[in-house]
Amino acid sequence: MFNSYQYSNSYDDLLKLMIQNAQQAELDNQILQIVEQFFEKELSKESRPFSRPERTRLFQQVTKAIFADVLGKIDGAK
């Protein structure tokens, strides 16, 4: 018979393992690097110079918007 306790433990174990593997692979850094490359490419198309604080703030806002969209898609996934 199906034991929900055993299922829960194996689910939790799998979740921990997947998170550890993603952290060891530095997946977060890889994703951030992709966003940063996109940001720099798009920013280079602009003729207006930006100060370092402006660039930082713009990068933060763009990145947060992208991640908010991704999270929305994840939450809506079935």
DSSP file (Angstrom, degrees, kcal/mol; ACC not computed):
  #  RESIDUE AA STRUCTURE BP1 BP2  ACC     N-H-->O    O-->H-N    N-H-->O    O-->H-N    TCO  KAPPA ALPHA  PHI   PSI    X-CA   Y-CA   Z-CA
    1    1 A M              0   0    0      0, 0.0     2,-0.3     0, 0.0     0, 0.0   0.000 360.0 360.0 360.0 151.8    0.0    0.0    0.0
    2    2 A F        -     0   0    0      1,-0.0     2,-0.7     4,-0.0     3,-0.1  -0.508 360.0-157.3 -70.3 126.0    1.1    3.6   -0.7
    3    3 A N     >  -     0   0    0     -2,-0.3     4,-2.1     1,-0.1     3,-0.2  -0.920   6.3-163.5-109.3 110.4    2.7    5.2    2.4
    4    4 A S  H  > S+     0   0    0     -2,-0.7     4,-2.5     1,-0.2    -1,-0.1   0.788  89.3  59.1 -65.7 -27.2    2.4    9.0    2.2
    5    5 A Y  H  > S+     0   0    0      2,-0.2     4,-2.3     1,-0.2    -1,-0.2   0.936 107.4  45.2 -66.3 -45.4    5.1    9.4    4.9
    6    6 A Q  H  > S+     0   0    0      1,-0.2     4,-2.5     2,-0.2     5,-0.2   0.907 113.5  50.6 -64.0 -40.7    7.7    7.5    2.8
    7    7 A Y  H  X S+     0   0    0     -4,-2.1     4,-2.6     1,-0.2    -2,-0.2   0.921 108.8  51.9 -61.5 -43.6    6.7    9.5   -0.2
    8    8 A S  H  X S+     0   0    0     -4,-2.5     4,-2.9     1,-0.2    -2,-0.2   0.916 110.6  47.9 -60.8 -44.2    7.1   12.7    1.7
    9    9 A N  H  X S+     0   0    0     -4,-2.3     4,-2.8     2,-0.2    -1,-0.2   0.921 112.8  47.1 -64.5 -43.3   10.6   11.7    2.8
   10   10 A S  H  X S+     0   0    0     -4,-2.5     4,-2.4     2,-0.2    -1,-0.2   0.880 113.0  50.2 -67.7 -34.6   11.7   10.7   -0.7
   11   11 A Y  H  X S+     0   0    0     -4,-2.6     4,-2.7    -5,-0.2    -2,-0.2   0.947 112.9  45.8 -64.5 -48.2   10.2   13.9   -2.1
   12   12 A D  H  X S+     0   0    0     -4,-2.9     4,-2.5     1,-0.2    -2,-0.2   0.898 113.0  50.3 -62.1 -40.9   12.0   16.0    0.6
   13   13 A D  H  X S+     0   0    0     -4,-2.8     4,-2.5     2,-0.2    -1,-0.2   0.919 111.8  47.6 -63.2 -43.3   15.3   14.1    0.0
   14   14 A L  H  X S+     0   0    0     -4,-2.4     4,-2.8     2,-0.2     5,-0.2   0.907 110.9  52.0 -64.5 -41.5   15.0   14.6   -3.8
   15   15 A L  H  X S+     0   0    0     -4,-2.7     4,-2.3     2,-0.2    -2,-0.2   0.941 111.6  46.2 -59.5 -48.1   14.3   18.3   -3.3
   16   16 A K  H  X S+     0   0    0     -4,-2.5     4,-2.7     1,-0.2    -2,-0.2   0.912 113.2  50.0 -60.8 -43.8   17.3   18.7   -1.1
   17   17 A L  H  X S+     0   0    0     -4,-2.5     4,-2.6     1,-0.2    -2,-0.2   0.919 111.1  48.0 -62.6 -44.6   19.5   16.8   -3.5
   18   18 A M  H  X S+     0   0    0     -4,-2.8     4,-2.2     2,-0.2    -1,-0.2   0.896 112.7  48.6 -65.3 -39.4   18.3   18.8   -6.5
   19   19 A I  H  X S+     0   0    0     -4,-2.3     4,-2.4    -5,-0.2    -2,-0.2   0.925 111.9  49.3 -66.0 -43.7   18.9   22.1   -4.6
   20   20 A Q  H  X S+     0   0    0     -4,-2.7     4,-2.8     1,-0.2     5,-0.2   0.924 111.6  49.0 -60.2 -44.6   22.4   20.9   -3.6
   21   21 A N  H  X S+     0   0    0     -4,-2.6     4,-2.0     1,-0.2    -1,-0.2   0.896 111.1  49.5 -63.3 -40.2   23.3   19.9   -7.1
   22   22 A A  H  <>S+     0   0    0     -4,-2.2     5,-2.6     2,-0.2     6,-0.3   0.891 112.9  47.7 -65.3 -39.2   22.1   23.3   -8.5
   23   23 A Q  H ><5S+     0   0    0     -4,-2.4     3,-1.2     3,-0.2    -2,-0.2   0.913 111.3  49.8 -68.2 -42.4   24.1   25.1   -5.9
   24   24 A Q  H 3<5S+     0   0    0     -4,-2.8    -2,-0.2     1,-0.3    -1,-0.2   0.852 110.6  50.0 -64.6 -34.0   27.2   23.0   -6.6
   25   25 A A  T 3<5S-     0   0    0     -4,-2.0    -1,-0.3    -5,-0.2    -2,-0.2   0.511 108.9-129.6 -79.1  -4.2   26.8   23.7  -10.3
   26   26 A E  T <>5 +     0   0    0     -3,-1.2     4,-1.9    -4,-0.2     3,-0.3   0.908  46.2 165.0  52.8  45.1   26.5   27.4   -9.4
   27   27 A L  H  >< +     0   0    0     -5,-2.6     4,-2.5     1,-0.2     5,-0.2   0.858  68.5  58.3 -59.3 -38.0   23.4   27.5  -11.5
   28   28 A D  H  > S+     0   0    0     -6,-0.3     4,-2.4     1,-0.2    -1,-0.2   0.900 106.7  47.9 -61.0 -40.3   22.4   30.8  -10.0
   29   29 A N  H  > S+     0   0    0     -3,-0.3     4,-2.2     2,-0.2    -1,-0.2   0.874 110.4  52.1 -68.1 -36.5   25.6   32.4  -11.2
   30   30 A Q  H  X S+     0   0    0     -4,-1.9     4,-1.8     2,-0.2    -2,-0.2   0.916 111.5  46.2 -64.9 -43.1   25.2   31.0  -14.7
   31   31 A I  H  X S+     0   0    0     -4,-2.5     4,-2.1     1,-0.2    -2,-0.2   0.926 112.6  49.9 -65.1 -44.4   21.7   32.4  -14.9
   32   32 A L  H  X S+     0   0    0     -4,-2.4     4,-2.7     1,-0.2    -1,-0.2   0.878 107.7  54.6 -62.7 -37.3   22.8   35.8  -13.6
   33   33 A Q  H  X S+     0   0    0     -4,-2.2     4,-2.5     2,-0.2    -1,-0.2   0.891 106.7  51.1 -63.7 -39.6   25.7   35.8  -16.2
   34   34 A I  H  X S+     0   0    0     -4,-1.8     4,-2.2     2,-0.2    -2,-0.2   0.928 112.3  46.3 -62.3 -45.2   23.2   35.2  -19.0
   35   35 A V  H  X S+     0   0    0     -4,-2.1     4,-2.8     1,-0.2    -2,-0.2   0.910 112.2  51.0 -64.0 -41.9   21.0   38.1  -17.8
   36   36 A E  H  X S+     0   0    0     -4,-2.7     4,-2.7     2,-0.2    -2,-0.2   0.898 109.2  50.1 -64.7 -40.6   24.1   40.3  -17.4
   37   37 A Q  H  X S+     0   0    0     -4,-2.5     4,-2.2     2,-0.2    -1,-0.2   0.917 112.3  47.6 -63.1 -42.9   25.3   39.6  -20.9
   38   38 A F  H  X S+     0   0    0     -4,-2.2     4,-2.7     2,-0.2     5,-0.2   0.939 112.2  50.2 -60.5 -47.1   21.9   40.4  -22.3
   39   39 A F  H  X S+     0   0    0     -4,-2.8     4,-2.8     1,-0.2    -2,-0.2   0.931 111.6  47.0 -58.7 -48.5   21.8   43.6  -20.2
   40   40 A E  H  X S+     0   0    0     -4,-2.7     4,-1.9     1,-0.2    -1,-0.2   0.890 112.3  50.7 -63.1 -39.7   25.3   44.8  -21.4
   41   41 A K  H  X S+     0   0    0     -4,-2.2     4,-0.6    -5,-0.2    -1,-0.2   0.936 114.5  43.0 -63.4 -46.4   24.4   44.0  -25.0
   42   42 A E  H >< S+     0   0    0     -4,-2.7     3,-0.9     1,-0.2     4,-0.4   0.885 112.9  52.5 -68.1 -38.3   21.2   46.0  -24.9
   43   43 A L  H >< S+     0   0    0     -4,-2.8     3,-1.4     1,-0.2    -1,-0.2   0.844 100.9  61.5 -66.4 -33.2   22.8   48.8  -23.0
   44   44 A S  H 3< S+     0   0    0     -4,-1.9    -1,-0.2     1,-0.3    -2,-0.2   0.719  95.0  63.6 -66.9 -19.5   25.5   49.1  -25.6
   45   45 A K  T << S+     0   0    0     -3,-0.9     2,-0.3    -4,-0.6    -1,-0.3   0.670  87.8  87.5 -75.8 -16.7   22.8   49.9  -28.1
   46   46 A E    <   -     0   0    0     -3,-1.4    -3,-0.0    -4,-0.4     0, 0.0  -0.627  65.7-154.7 -86.6 141.4   22.0   53.1  -26.2
   47   47 A S        +     0   0    0     -2,-0.3    -1,-0.1     2,-0.1    -3,-0.0   0.611  67.2  96.9 -89.1 -12.4   23.9   56.3  -27.0
   48   48 A R  S    S-     0   0    0      1,-0.1     2,-0.2     0, 0.0    -2,-0.1  -0.617  74.4-128.4 -82.1 130.9   23.3   57.8  -23.6
   49   49 A P        -     0   0    0      0, 0.0     2,-0.4     0, 0.0    -2,-0.1  -0.543  22.2-154.5 -76.5 144.7   26.1   57.4  -21.1
   50   50 A F        -     0   0    0     -2,-0.2     2,-0.0     4,-0.0     0, 0.0  -0.943  12.9-124.7-119.6 140.2   25.1   56.1  -17.7
   51   51 A S     >  -     0   0    0     -2,-0.4     4,-2.7     1,-0.1     5,-0.2  -0.341  34.2-104.8 -72.1 164.4   26.8   56.6  -14.4
   52   52 A R  H  > S+     0   0    0      1,-0.2     4,-2.6     2,-0.2     5,-0.2   0.920 122.5  49.4 -59.6 -45.0   27.9   53.6  -12.4
   53   53 A P  H  > S+     0   0    0      0, 0.0     4,-2.6     0, 0.0    -1,-0.2   0.889 111.8  49.8 -62.0 -36.4   25.0   54.0   -9.9
   54   54 A E  H  > S+     0   0    0      2,-0.2     4,-2.9     1,-0.2     5,-0.2   0.924 111.5  48.1 -65.5 -43.7   22.5   54.4  -12.8
   55   55 A R  H  X S+     0   0    0     -4,-2.7     4,-2.8     2,-0.2     5,-0.2   0.921 113.3  48.2 -61.7 -44.0   23.8   51.2  -14.5
   56   56 A T  H  X S+     0   0    0     -4,-2.6     4,-2.5    -5,-0.2    -2,-0.2   0.938 114.1  45.2 -62.8 -47.7   23.7   49.3  -11.2
   57   57 A R  H  X S+     0   0    0     -4,-2.6     4,-2.4     2,-0.2    -2,-0.2   0.910 114.4  48.8 -63.7 -42.5   20.1   50.5  -10.4
   58   58 A L  H  X S+     0   0    0     -4,-2.9     4,-2.7     2,-0.2     5,-0.2   0.914 111.6  49.6 -63.7 -43.3   19.0   49.8  -14.0
   59   59 A F  H  X S+     0   0    0     -4,-2.8     4,-2.7    -5,-0.2     5,-0.2   0.917 111.5  49.3 -61.4 -43.6   20.6   46.3  -13.9
   60   60 A Q  H  X S+     0   0    0     -4,-2.5     4,-2.6    -5,-0.2    -2,-0.2   0.925 113.3  46.0 -61.7 -45.1   18.9   45.5  -10.6
   61   61 A Q  H  X S+     0   0    0     -4,-2.4     4,-2.1     2,-0.2    -2,-0.2   0.905 114.4  47.0 -67.2 -41.9   15.5   46.7  -11.9
   62   62 A V  H  X S+     0   0    0     -4,-2.7     4,-2.4     2,-0.2    -2,-0.2   0.934 113.9  48.3 -64.7 -45.5   15.7   44.8  -15.2
   63   63 A T  H  X S+     0   0    0     -4,-2.7     4,-2.7    -5,-0.2     5,-0.2   0.913 110.9  50.1 -62.6 -43.9   16.9   41.6  -13.4
   64   64 A K  H  X S+     0   0    0     -4,-2.6     4,-2.3    -5,-0.2    -1,-0.2   0.895 110.9  50.0 -62.0 -39.5   14.1   41.8  -10.8
   65   65 A A  H  X S+     0   0    0     -4,-2.1     4,-2.0     2,-0.2    -2,-0.2   0.914 111.6  48.0 -65.6 -42.3   11.6   42.3  -13.6
   66   66 A I  H  X S+     0   0    0     -4,-2.4     4,-2.3     1,-0.2    -2,-0.2   0.940 114.0  46.3 -62.9 -47.1   12.9   39.3  -15.6
   67   67 A F  H  X S+     0   0    0     -4,-2.7     4,-2.8     1,-0.2    -1,-0.2   0.847 109.2  55.1 -66.8 -33.2   13.0   37.1  -12.4
   68   68 A A  H  X S+     0   0    0     -4,-2.3     4,-2.2    -5,-0.2    -1,-0.2   0.910 109.2  48.1 -64.0 -40.8    9.4   38.2  -11.5
   69   69 A D  H  X S+     0   0    0     -4,-2.0     4,-2.1     2,-0.2    -2,-0.2   0.921 112.3  48.8 -63.3 -43.7    8.3   37.1  -15.0
   70   70 A V  H  X S+     0   0    0     -4,-2.3     4,-2.4     1,-0.2    -2,-0.2   0.932 111.4  49.1 -62.3 -46.0   10.1   33.8  -14.6
   71   71 A L  H  X S+     0   0    0     -4,-2.8     4,-2.9     1,-0.2    -1,-0.2   0.885 109.3  53.3 -61.5 -38.5    8.5   33.2  -11.1
   72   72 A G  H  X S+     0   0    0     -4,-2.2     4,-1.5     1,-0.2    -1,-0.2   0.893 109.9  47.7 -62.2 -39.8    5.1   34.1  -12.5
   73   73 A K  H  X S+     0   0    0     -4,-2.1     4,-0.7     2,-0.2    -2,-0.2   0.885 112.4  49.1 -68.3 -38.4    5.6   31.4  -15.2
   74   74 A I  H >< S+     0   0    0     -4,-2.4     3,-0.9     1,-0.2    -2,-0.2   0.932 111.2  49.3 -65.9 -45.3    6.7   28.9  -12.7
   75   75 A D  H 3< S+     0   0    0     -4,-2.9    -1,-0.2     1,-0.2    -2,-0.2   0.814 113.1  48.0 -63.7 -29.8    3.8   29.6  -10.4
   76   76 A G  H 3< S+     0   0    0     -4,-1.5    -1,-0.2    -5,-0.2    -2,-0.2   0.569  89.3 106.8 -87.4  -9.0    1.4   29.3  -13.4
   77   77 A A    <<        0   0    0     -3,-0.9    -3,-0.0    -4,-0.7    -4,-0.0  -0.413 360.0 360.0 -71.3 144.9    3.0   26.0  -14.6
   78   78 A K              0   0    0     -2,-0.1    -1,-0.1     0, 0.0    -4,-0.0   0.354 360.0 360.0-122.6 360.0    1.0   22.9  -14.0
